[in-house]
Amino acid sequence: MLRVEMLSTGDEVLHGQIVDTNSAWLANILFEQGLPMTSRETVGDSLQALIDVLVERSHIADVLIVNGGLGPTSDDLSALAAATACGVELVEDAAWLAKMEAFFAERGRPMAASNRKQAQIPANAEVLDNPVGTACGFKVILNRCQIFFTPGVPSEFKVMVEQQIIPRLHQQFPALAEQLCLRLTTFGRGESDLANELDGLVLPAGVVMGYRSSSPIIELKLTGPRSEEIAMQKAFERVREVAGESTIFEGVSSLPEQLALRLSAKNLRLAVSESFTAGLLNWRLQSAAVPLVNGELLPNDSQAALLSTVQRAEDIGKRSGADLALAVSSLSEGVISLALYTPTGSNGLTIRYTATRHGLTLRQETIVMVGMDMLRRYLNGWPVVADYPWLDRVEKI
């Protein structure tokens, strides 16, 4: 089995001062390409620590992708660590230096002397092109391992992986099976509830049933070799059946994106009035280009409840000339209400929070999802108010 690993570098990554989105992106694209990552590790800006981990992993991994440390500053140590681990000198690559100078000249800017460092690579290295930045990547062979060094800037990193690294790996390992992941995302049912019906599912060889809970949503997925696609699709029919009305989308879309497509196709416009969710509902919808015509944000206090939530939905809908309107109340004595105004009438629900096990952010995210789910259910021609057994005391209004 091919062992593919990743090494992220930098004190800011190690200490959690920035979120390492590169590692999540790499893990996903390698999986899709039939090159699933075996493990990943993070190390700070210490030259000796970098050298030690490169030597250690070079005896274990077949492929190691190192991310970060190729910049022009003193704490960018990846090239020096690679050369030291390999027992060679750093050399200046004249072709890359010329490319950097042209990069700056085209932008009418002088190249700082410190940038020259980015053309210095181990003497035994193969250059990896970077068409969108100044840091070249490179590849070295150390012990049993091919080590690819990549820039930390996400846009540069992704281009280098897609254009330089993955093609090389496919050329060297053509027999690796491309992986397939069938997935759908649910809202409204608990993970254990879904698992009780799916854990006995008979699956093709090499196919795994997986669950990913990211409250308030749960993703169900079948993962396996693309050669088993027909059998996987058949098994996935049962996943769809179990998920039922709780399925909010399939694939890697999002509920706001799906609502935007469906509302635009029907030429329907939406107005939003919110209190407890503090503008989060409007932001989620607006970010996905949902056709919005009006919105209001009322303070989360008793004054926001002078009109009932149903009346607020109807009021903003009629005032704005919207086809549909969603309203979210303030939080009052542990109770939140939502209402959806439609041309055929209004529907709403109340949620009573009897416990404080969920923080404010999660409760706001959950209420936003309930509101969008009401809209989804209306567009499907279903009862707008669903049963959410994991929420406390849901009642129709």
N, C-alpha and C positions, 0 to 999 in steps of 0.2 A: 504493500500500500504506500502510495506517495505521501510523504509527510511535508505539508506546507505550513509554515509558521510566519507570524508577523512580529516585528519588534518596533514599538513606538518609542520615540525618544523625546526628551525635553523635560525640564523641571516643571514647566507649566502643565504638562500632561500628567506627569507622575503625581503632582500634588493637587490635581483636580481643579486647577485654576482656569482651564478651558476644557470643554467637552470634546473627547476624541471621536469625532464623527467619521474620521478616515477609516478607523478600524471596523466600524459597523458596515460602512459602505464596501470595504474590501471583502469582508467575510461574506457578504451577500453576493457580490459579483463573482467571486471565486466559486461559491457554491453553484451558482447558475451555470458556470462554465465547466462543471464537473471536476473542479479543483478544490474541494472543500478544505477549509483551514483546519489544521489539527490543534493548534494552540496559538496564543498570542501573549506578549509580555511587554512591559513598559520599563524603561530605564531613564534616569535623569541625565543631566549634562555633566557627567563625570567621565573623563577620558579612560581611566582605568576600568571603570564599570562597563563602559561600552566595549572595550577590548575583551574583557573577561567574558561577557555574554556572547559576543561574536564567536569566540573560540569554542565556548561551551556548546552553543547551538550548532556549530559547524560539524560536530561529531554526531549529531542526532537528527537534524532536519535534512531533507533533500533540497528544499527550497526555503529561503528566508527572505522576506521582504521587509526592509528597514525603512521606516518613515521618519523624515525630519533630520535636522542637523546639517543641511547643505547650504545654509545661508552664508552671508559675508561677514558675520560677526564672530567675536572670540569664543562664544559659547556654542558655535556650530562645529561639532567635532567629529562628525561621522566619517568624513574622508580620511582624516588622520588616524582614527581608530581602525578603519579598514586596512589602511596601509601597514600600520604597526602589527595588526593581527596576522597579516599575510607575510610580514617580514620584508616588505619592499619600501621604496621611497615614494613620496608624492612627486608627481611630475606635472608640469603645466601643459595642458592640451591646447596647442596653438590654434587648431580649428575652432574649438569652443570659445577661446578668447576672442577670436575674430568675430564670431557670431554674437557674442555679448556686446562687443564694441558697436557692431551694426545695429543691434537692438536699441541701444541708447541713442545712437546717431539718428535713427529713423524718428525718434521721439523728440529730437532737438535738445537732448540733455547730455551733459558730460558723464562719463562713467566714473564713479568714485573708485579710488585706488583699492578700497576694501573689496570691491566686487571681483577683483582679479583672483581672489582666493577661490571663487566658484569654478575656476577653470583648472584647479589643482585636484588631480585624482590619483589613485594608486597606480604604480607603473604597470601592474598586471591587469588593469581594468579595461572593460569594454564600455564605451560611452553609450548612454541611453538618451535619445533626443528629448528635448523639452521645447515644444513649439510655442508655448505661451508664457515662458518665464526665463529667468537668467540662470537658474541652477540646473546644470546637466545632471542626469542620473548616471549611474554606472553599475556594472555587474562584475563581481569577482568570484573566483572559485577558491574555496578554502576547505581543505579536507574533503569530506563527502558532499559538501553543500554548495549550491549556487546561491549567492547572496546578491540581491538587487537593492540598490540604494535609491531612494526617491525623495523628492522635496515634500515638506510638510504642508505647503499651501494646497488646500483641497482641489482647486481647479487644475493646478499643475500635476498633482498626484494622480488624479483620476485619468487625465489624458495619458500620462506615462504608463499607467497600469493597462489601460485599454489598448494603446497603440504599440507599446514596446514589450511589456512583460507577458501578457496573456498570449499573444501570437507566438512568442518564443516557447512558452510552455506547451502549447498545443502542438507545435512542430516537434518538440522532443518527446512528448507523451501522447501520441495520437490515439492510443487505445482507451484513454480515460472516458468513462461514460458521462454524457451530459445529464445533469440532474433536472428534475421537474418538480415544481412545488405548486400544488393546487390549494388555494386558500379562500376562505370566506370569513367575514367579520360579523359578529353578532352583538346585539345589545338587548338586554332585558332578561336574560337567563343566566344562572350561575354556572361556573365552570364544572362543579361537581355534578350538577344536574345534566349537563351535556355529556360529560364523561360517562355517566351511568348508562347512557344509551349507545355510546360509541366505542367503549373499550373492548367490546366483544366483536367488533367488526373484523371480518376475515379479509386480510390484505395480501396482495401479491408479494412474491419474494423480494426482499430488499426495500419494501415500502413501509414507512413509519407514520403512524397517526400522532399528530402533535397538537398542543394547546399553548396559546400565548395569552396570558391575562394581563391587560394593561388597563386597569379600572378607569372608566366604566365599561370598556369593551372587551370582548374575548375573540381571539382569532383561532379558527380551526384550520388545520392544514394536513395534507397528505404529501409526503416527500419521498421520492424514489428515483430510480433511473428512468430516463425518458423512453427507453425501450419498453417499459411497462405502461406506457401512456394509456392504451386502450383499457387495460384492466384497472388502472387508477381512476380513469373517468367513470367507469362503472361503479367502483366502490364509492366515488365521490357523490354519486346520486343519493346514497344513503346518508351521507353527511348533510347534503342539502335538505333531505327529508326530515332529519332530526332537528336541524337548525330552524326550519320552518319560517314562520313570520318574524323570527328574531334576526334573520339575515338582513343586514343593512347594506352590504355590498360584497361583491366577489373581486378577487385579484388584489391589486395594490392601490385602488382608488380611495375615496373617502366619502363619508355621507354628505358633507357640504358640496363636494364636486358632483355627486349624483343628483342632489336636489337642484343644483344650478342647471344641469343638462335637462332635467325633466320639466322644470318650471319654464325655461326658455323655449323648449319644444312646444309647450302648451300656451305660450305667450301670456303667462301669469306673472303678476308682480306682487311682491311681499312687503308688508310694513312690519316693523318690530318695535315693541315697547317693553323695556326691561328695567328691573330694579335690582333684585338680588344678584343677578349674573353680571352686573356692572359693565355692560357693553361687550362682554365676551361673546354672546350669541351673535350680535351684529358683526363683530370682527370675524368670527368663524365664517359666517355666510358671505360677507363682503370679500374676504380673501379668496373665496372660491368663485367669485363673479356671479353669485346668486342675484337675480334681478330684484333689487330693492328700490323702493320709491320713497320711503320715509322711515324715520326712526326716532325714538326718544329714550332718554336715560333719566329715570326718576330716582331720587335718593332712596336708600334702603332704610326708610323709617315709616312710621305710621301714616304720615301724610300721603304716601304713595298708595295707600289702601283706601282713600276716600271713595274711589270708584271700585267696584268689584273687578276682578281680573277679566271676567267675560266682558263687562262693559268697556274696560280699557281696550281690549282687542277690537271690539266693534267700533269704538270711537276712533281709534287711530286708523282703522281700515277705511271707514267712511270718509274721514277728514282728508286722507291722502289719495283717495280714489283707487286704493290697492284692491286686488282681487282676493288676497288672503292677508291675515294679520296674526302675528304671534305676540302674546303678552306674558310676561313673567312678573309675579308680584314681588313685594318685599318679603323678608323673613319676619314673621310676627308670631311670637310665642311658639316657636318651633315649627310653624306651618308655612309652606310655600305653595302657591297655586300657579297653574299655567292655563292658558286658554288659546284656542285657535278659532279665529273668525273666518268663515267661508260664505260663499253666496247662498248656500243652503242652510245656514244656521251656524251656531257656535257650540263648541264643546270644550270642556276643561276638566282639570283634575287637581286635587290637593295632595301634597306629600307632607306627612307629619314626621319630623325627625325627633325620635324619642331617645336617641343616643348621640353622643358626640365623638364616636370612634373615627369619624371621617373629618378631616380638616376642611377649612373653608374652600381651598382651591379645588379639592376633589368634589365637594358638594356642588360648587358652581359648574364644574365640567359635567357632572352628572345631570344637572338641571338643563344645561344647554343640550345635551344629548336627548333628554326626554322631549324637549321642545322640537328638535329636528325630527325625532321619531314620530311625533304627532303629525308633522307635516308629511313625512314619508307615507304614513299609513293612510292619510287622506288621499294622497295621489294614487295609492294602490286600490282605493275604493273600500278600505277596511274601516272598522270602527276606530275612531281617532284615539281613543283612550285604551291602552293595552294594560295587561296585568303584569306588573313588575314585582314579583314575589320577594326579591331581595331588598326592595325599598320599604321603608316603614309606613304602613297604613296609607296606601294609595286609595283615594276615593274619587269618584266622578262628581263633577259639579255641573 
